[in-house]
């Protein structure tokens, strides 16, 4: 991975970063399930100070208290089309948790860990090559 580029569905918000990801993971938390409308969310953690965002005037923020972990989570999304772009929380301060579905190139993605496994849908089997921890990164 040499460059992280992505955008929302309508193109009003885009981002770029040359930082190496801190992690690539699959999140099974209830909030990610609700936000994506899917069984989980594939995410890429990147140092927030190394992400350049274009179209910030279109970016909206929704603050939730995580259903699984009980801490404040800032979910940033395009106010025009609704695409989730990234999340910030106190568990990994300074890290933007980018929604992998917004990446221009996903061919390099290889999740290393699955978190909030206790909330995983029972029909989603654990992948044999990565650990699934019951809670957050600390397990």
Secondary structure, DSSP 8 states (H G I E B T S, - for coil): ---EEEE-SSSSSEEEE-S--SEEEEE--HHHHHHHTSS-EEEEEEEGGG-EEE-GGGEEEEEEE-TTT-SEEEEEEETTT--EEEEEEGGGTTEEEEEGGGBS--TT----EEE-GGGS-TTS---TTSEE-SSSTT-
